């Protein structure tokens, strides 16, 4: 089956490149690459729609991170999209952690 280079948003070549890092453990057929790209596209679409429902149409990092942090189904992304804090807040947290470790 012949597919275009895009599934509407996710480049098949990039998906093929990522899949190839798995070597022979997970060989992908062209249909599998297309399905994986389509799933990624649908996931991003769902994530953006959910974020737009909670916020407005102008989505920035903080709104996306908020959506991810407050959705248990997206807990696997929590480390990749932490809630942004100021440098001063980060310094205070580090100082508190050092103080707690000393006790």
Backbone as a printed PyTorch tensor [residue, N CA C, xyz], in Angstrom:
tensor([[[  0.8480,  -1.1750,   0.0000],
         [  0.0000,   0.0000,   0.0000],
         [  0.8920,   1.2370,   0.0000]],

        [[  0.6340,   2.1900,  -0.8610],
         [  1.4460,   3.4010,  -0.9500],
         [  0.8340,   4.5050,  -0.1020]],

        [[  1.6780,   5.1700,   0.6710],
         [  1.2330,   6.2640,   1.5180],
         [  2.0300,   7.5140,   1.1720]],

        [[  1.4220,   8.6600,   1.4130],
         [  2.1550,   9.9030,   1.2090],
         [  3.1700,  10.0580,   2.3330]],

        [[  4.0070,  11.0870,   2.2300],
         [  5.0290,  11.2900,   3.2470],
         [  4.4460,  11.8420,   4.5360]],

        [[  3.2080,  12.3190,   4.5000],
         [  2.5770,  12.8430,   5.7060],
         [  1.2430,  12.1550,   5.9410]],

        [[  0.8910,  11.9880,   7.1970],
         [ -0.4220,  11.4570,   7.5330],
         [ -1.3630,  12.6010,   7.8680]],

        [[ -0.9930,  13.7930,   7.5220],
         [ -1.7880,  14.9610,   7.8620],
         [ -1.0770,  15.8060,   8.8960]],

        [[  0.0600,  15.3720,   9.3760],
         [  0.7650,  16.1420,  10.3780],
         [  2.0440,  15.4770,  10.8580]],

        [[  2.0810,  14.1630,  10.8870],
         [  3.2510,  13.4550,  11.3860],
         [  3.9950,  12.8540,  10.1970]],

        [[  5.2410,  13.2400,  10.0390],
         [  6.0320,  12.7580,   8.9090],
         [  6.3510,  11.2750,   9.0700]],

        [[  6.0140,  10.5130,   8.0600],
         [  6.2690,   9.0690,   8.1070],
         [  7.7650,   8.7710,   8.2070]],

        [[  8.5860,   9.5800,   7.5660],
         [ 10.0330,   9.3600,   7.6220],
         [ 10.5460,   9.4760,   9.0560]],

        [[ 10.0200,  10.4330,   9.8160],
         [ 10.4380,  10.5830,  11.2210],
         [  9.9910,   9.3790,  12.0460]],

        [[  8.7840,   8.9150,  11.8130],
         [  8.2860,   7.7330,  12.5320],
         [  9.1270,   6.5180,  12.1640]],

        [[  9.4370,   6.3760,  10.8950],
         [ 10.2800,   5.2660,  10.4280],
         [ 11.6540,   5.3360,  11.0990]],

        [[ 12.1980,   6.5560,  11.2110],
         [ 13.5120,   6.7480,  11.8270],
         [ 13.4790,   6.3500,  13.3090]],

        [[ 12.4420,   6.7720,  14.0210],
         [ 12.3150,   6.4210,  15.4360],
         [ 12.1210,   4.9130,  15.5960]],

        [[ 11.2700,   4.3300,  14.7640],
         [ 11.0130,   2.8910,  14.8400],
         [ 12.2720,   2.0890,  14.5420]],

        [[ 13.1190,   2.5970,  13.6710],
         [ 14.3350,   1.8610,  13.3100],
         [ 15.3250,   1.7880,  14.4630]],

        [[ 15.1790,   2.6550,  15.4670],
         [ 16.0810,   2.5880,  16.6190],
         [ 15.8310,   1.3390,  17.4450]],

        [[ 14.6950,   0.6750,  17.2110],
         [ 14.3810,  -0.5500,  17.9360],
         [ 15.0380,  -1.7750,  17.2990]],

        [[ 15.7060,  -1.5600,  16.1850],
         [ 16.4260,  -2.6410,  15.5290],
         [ 15.5130,  -3.7690,  15.1060]],

        [[ 15.9800,  -4.9610,  15.2640],
         [ 15.2170,  -6.1360,  14.8580],
         [ 14.2090,  -6.5740,  15.9100]],

        [[ 14.2330,  -5.9230,  17.0620],
         [ 13.3050,  -6.2920,  18.1270],
         [ 11.8680,  -6.0380,  17.6890]],

        [[ 11.6410,  -4.8870,  17.0610],
         [ 10.3040,  -4.5130,  16.6150],
         [ 10.3290,  -4.0960,  15.1470]],

        [[ 10.4140,  -5.0480,  14.2380],
         [ 10.4060,  -4.6470,  12.8270],
         [  9.0150,  -4.1490,  12.4330]],

        [[  8.9620,  -3.0210,  11.7500],
         [  7.6980,  -2.4240,  11.3340],
         [  7.5140,  -2.5500,   9.8330]],

        [[  6.3290,  -2.9250,   9.4470],
         [  5.9660,  -2.9260,   8.0370],
         [  5.5400,  -1.5080,   7.6670]],

        [[  5.4420,  -1.1970,   6.3810],
         [  4.9450,   0.1290,   5.9940],
         [  3.5590,   0.4240,   6.5880]],

        [[  2.7010,  -0.5880,   6.6620],
         [  1.3840,  -0.3900,   7.2790],
         [  1.5230,  -0.0570,   8.7630]],

        [[  2.4610,  -0.7010,   9.4330],
         [  2.6930,  -0.4450,  10.8510],
         [  3.2150,   0.9590,  11.0910]],

        [[  4.1200,   1.4100,  10.2310],
         [  4.6540,   2.7800,  10.3270],
         [  3.5230,   3.7790,  10.1450]],

        [[  2.6810,   3.5530,   9.1580],
         [  1.5510,   4.4510,   8.9120],
         [  0.6100,   4.4750,  10.1170]],

        [[  0.3070,   3.2950,  10.6710],
         [ -0.5990,   3.2140,  11.8220],
         [ -0.0070,   3.9350,  13.0290]],

        [[  1.2820,   3.7700,  13.2550],
         [  1.9550,   4.4340,  14.3670],
         [  1.9250,   5.9540,  14.1980]],

        [[  2.1630,   6.4280,  12.9800],
         [  2.1130,   7.8650,  12.7010],
         [  0.6950,   8.3990,  12.9060]],

        [[ -0.2880,   7.6420,  12.4810],
         [ -1.6810,   8.0680,  12.6300],
         [ -2.0770,   8.1310,  14.1000]],

        [[ -1.6400,   7.1590,  14.8850],
         [ -1.9270,   7.1530,  16.3220],
         [ -1.2770,   8.3670,  16.9900]],

        [[ -0.0410,   8.6650,  16.6290],
         [  0.6350,   9.8420,  17.1900],
         [ -0.1280,  11.1170,  16.8370]],

        [[ -0.5580,  11.2170,  15.6060],
         [ -1.3350,  12.3790,  15.1530],
         [ -2.6400,  12.5090,  15.9420]],

        [[ -3.3490,  11.4100,  16.1300],
         [ -4.6070,  11.4340,  16.8680],
         [ -4.3850,  11.7680,  18.3420]],

        [[ -3.2960,  11.2800,  18.9120],
         [ -2.9760,  11.5850,  20.3090],
         [ -2.7300,  13.0730,  20.4890]],

        [[ -1.9320,  13.6640,  19.6220],
         [ -1.6470,  15.1010,  19.7070],
         [ -2.9270,  15.8990,  19.5080]],

        [[ -3.7530,  15.4850,  18.5620],
         [ -5.0240,  16.1640,  18.3220],
         [ -5.9020,  16.1160,  19.5680]],

        [[ -6.0080,  14.9460,  20.1930],
         [ -6.8060,  14.7940,  21.4140],
         [ -6.2610,  15.6820,  22.5330]],

        [[ -4.9480,  15.6830,  22.7030],
         [ -4.3170,  16.4880,  23.7500],
         [ -4.5900,  17.9760,  23.5410]],

        [[ -4.4730,  18.4330,  22.3120],
         [ -4.7260,  19.8450,  22.0220],
         [ -6.1880,  20.2010,  22.2020]],

        [[ -7.0880,  19.3290,  21.7880],
         [ -8.5260,  19.6050,  21.9770],
         [ -8.8780,  19.6710,  23.4600]],

        [[ -8.3360,  18.7560,  24.2470],
         [ -8.5920,  18.7550,  25.6830],
         [ -8.0520,  20.0390,  26.3240]],

        [[ -6.8750,  20.4690,  25.8980],
         [ -6.2950,  21.6980,  26.4210],
         [ -7.1340,  22.9060,  26.0200]],

        [[ -7.6300,  22.9240,  24.7890],
         [ -8.4510,  24.0400,  24.3240],
         [ -9.7870,  24.1060,  25.0750]],

        [[-10.3250,  22.9600,  25.4740],
         [-11.5710,  22.9580,  26.2430],
         [-11.3630,  23.5840,  27.6180]],

        [[-10.2030,  23.3490,  28.2040],
         [ -9.9200,  23.8760,  29.5400],
         [ -9.4330,  25.3230,  29.5120]],

        [[ -8.8540,  25.7140,  28.4130],
         [ -8.2780,  27.0560,  28.2890],
         [ -8.8900,  27.7040,  27.0500]],

        [[ -8.2030,  28.6270,  26.4600],
         [ -8.7230,  29.2200,  25.2320],
         [ -7.9780,  28.6330,  24.0350]],

        [[ -8.2000,  29.2020,  22.8900],
         [ -7.5770,  28.6590,  21.6760],
         [ -6.1020,  29.0110,  21.5510]],

        [[ -5.6270,  29.9720,  22.3230],
         [ -4.2100,  30.3410,  22.2960],
         [ -3.4750,  29.5400,  23.3660]],

        [[ -2.9840,  28.3910,  22.9770],
         [ -2.3410,  27.4740,  23.9160],
         [ -0.8580,  27.7860,  24.0050]],

        [[ -0.3600,  27.8690,  25.2430],
         [  1.0790,  27.9930,  25.4430],
         [  1.5430,  26.8260,  26.3230]],

        [[  2.8330,  26.8110,  26.6400],
         [  3.3970,  25.7020,  27.4020],
         [  2.6850,  25.5000,  28.7350]],

        [[  2.4350,  26.6010,  29.4630],
         [  1.8370,  26.4850,  30.7920],
         [  0.4680,  25.8250,  30.7460]],

        [[ -0.3270,  26.1430,  29.7510],
         [ -1.6550,  25.5420,  29.6270],
         [ -1.5620,  24.0620,  29.2640]],

        [[ -0.6380,  23.7340,  28.3710],
         [ -0.4390,  22.3340,  27.9990],
         [  0.0650,  21.5290,  29.1980]],

        [[  1.0380,  22.0780,  29.9290],
         [  1.5690,  21.4000,  31.1140],
         [  0.4850,  21.2290,  32.1660]],

        [[ -0.3720,  22.2330,  32.3300],
         [ -1.4650,  22.1480,  33.2890],
         [ -2.4200,  21.0120,  32.9290]],

        [[ -2.7660,  20.9120,  31.6670],
         [ -3.6500,  19.8320,  31.2110],
         [ -3.0260,  18.4740,  31.5010]],

        [[ -1.7570,  18.3220,  31.2030],
         [ -1.0630,  17.0480,  31.4030],
         [ -0.9400,  16.7220,  32.8860]],

        [[ -0.5710,  17.7040,  33.6950],
         [ -0.3840,  17.4650,  35.1320],
         [ -1.6850,  17.1030,  35.8380]],

        [[ -2.8200,  17.5670,  35.3170],
         [ -4.1060,  17.3220,  35.9720],
         [ -4.8880,  16.1520,  35.3810]],

        [[ -4.2700,  15.3800,  34.5160],
         [ -4.9360,  14.2360,  33.8990],
         [ -4.1410,  12.9750,  34.2200]],

        [[ -4.6910,  12.1180,  35.0750],
         [ -3.9920,  10.8930,  35.4770],
         [ -3.6930,   9.9770,  34.2900]],

        [[ -4.5280,  10.0200,  33.2560],
         [ -4.2700,   9.1970,  32.0720],
         [ -2.9930,   9.6250,  31.3590]],

        [[ -2.5560,  10.8490,  31.6210],
         [ -1.3370,  11.3680,  30.9930],
         [ -0.1600,  11.3870,  31.9620]],

        [[ -0.2450,  10.6010,  33.0200],
         [  0.8120,  10.6070,  34.0380],
         [  2.1820,  10.2170,  33.4750]],

        [[  2.1990,   9.4640,  32.4000],
         [  3.4730,   9.0820,  31.7860],
         [  4.1970,  10.2840,  31.1810]],

        [[  3.4970,  11.4070,  31.0140],
         [  4.1040,  12.6250,  30.4750],
         [  4.4510,  13.6550,  31.5480]],

        [[  4.1230,  13.3850,  32.8010],
         [  4.3390,  14.3680,  33.8580],
         [  5.7840,  14.8530,  33.9250]],

        [[  6.7460,  13.9720,  33.8110],
         [  8.1540,  14.3750,  33.8930],
         [  8.6050,  15.1970,  32.6910]],

        [[  7.9450,  15.0330,  31.5550],
         [  8.3300,  15.7460,  30.3440],
         [  7.7070,  17.1320,  30.2530]],

        [[  6.6110,  17.3550,  30.9880],
         [  5.9040,  18.6420,  30.9630],
         [  5.6400,  19.1160,  32.3850]],

        [[  6.6960,  19.4280,  33.1340],
         [  6.4710,  19.8900,  34.5010],
         [  5.8580,  21.2880,  34.5110]],

        [[  5.1990,  21.5990,  35.6270],
         [  4.6740,  22.9450,  35.7960],
         [  5.8580,  23.8900,  35.9390]],

        [[  5.8050,  24.9740,  35.1950],
         [  6.9120,  25.9360,  35.2070],
         [  6.9360,  26.6750,  36.5370]],

        [[  8.1420,  26.8320,  37.0920],
         [  8.3090,  27.6290,  38.3000],
         [  9.4280,  28.6340,  38.0490]],

        [[  9.4560,  29.6790,  38.8560],
         [ 10.4910,  30.7040,  38.6880],
         [ 11.8230,  30.1810,  39.2170]],

        [[ 12.8780,  30.8570,  38.8470],
         [ 14.2150,  30.4910,  39.3120],
         [ 14.2910,  30.6070,  40.8290]],

        [[ 13.6590,  31.6410,  41.3790],
         [ 13.6660,  31.8480,  42.8260],
         [ 12.9560,  30.6980,  43.5430]],

        [[ 11.8370,  30.2350,  42.9760],
         [ 11.1260,  29.1010,  43.5640],
         [ 11.9840,  27.8420,  43.5120]],

        [[ 12.6820,  27.6470,  42.4020],
         [ 13.5620,  26.4790,  42.2670],
         [ 14.6960,  26.5380,  43.2780]],

        [[ 15.2770,  27.7260,  43.4720],
         [ 16.3470,  27.8710,  44.4650],
         [ 15.8270,  27.5660,  45.8650]],

        [[ 14.6250,  28.0580,  46.1860],
         [ 14.0490,  27.8180,  47.5050],
         [ 13.7990,  26.3280,  47.7180]],

        [[ 13.3060,  25.6380,  46.6920],
         [ 13.0650,  24.1960,  46.8050],
         [ 14.3700,  23.4370,  47.0040]],

        [[ 15.4000,  23.8370,  46.2810],
         [ 16.7060,  23.1760,  46.4320],
         [ 17.2740,  23.4010,  47.8280]],

        [[ 17.1580,  24.6370,  48.3280],
         [ 17.6480,  24.9450,  49.6640],
         [ 16.8840,  24.1490,  50.7110]],

        [[ 15.5730,  24.0260,  50.5210],
         [ 14.7450,  23.2500,  51.4460],
         [ 15.1390,  21.7810,  51.4180]],

        [[ 15.4050,  21.2660,  50.2250],
         [ 15.8070,  19.8590,  50.0970],
         [ 17.1540,  19.6220,  50.7750]],

        [[ 18.0820,  20.5420,  50.5880],
         [ 19.3960,  20.4200,  51.2280],
         [ 19.2330,  20.4670,  52.7350]],

        [[ 18.3820,  21.3760,  53.2070],
         [ 18.1340,  21.4990,  54.6410],
         [ 17.5110,  20.2130,  55.1930]],

        [[ 16.5580,  19.6150,  54.4610],
         [ 15.9210,  18.3770,  54.8950],
         [ 16.8930,  17.2150,  54.9080]],

        [[ 17.8240,  17.2010,  53.9330],
         [ 18.8200,  16.1230,  53.8720],
         [ 19.8050,  16.2110,  55.0260]],

        [[ 20.0430,  17.4120,  55.5300],
         [ 20.9670,  17.5960,  56.6430],
         [ 20.3930,  17.1030,  57.9710]],

        [[ 19.0670,  17.0480,  58.0460],
         [ 18.4170,  16.6420,  59.3150],
         [ 18.4510,  15.1780,  59.5270]]])
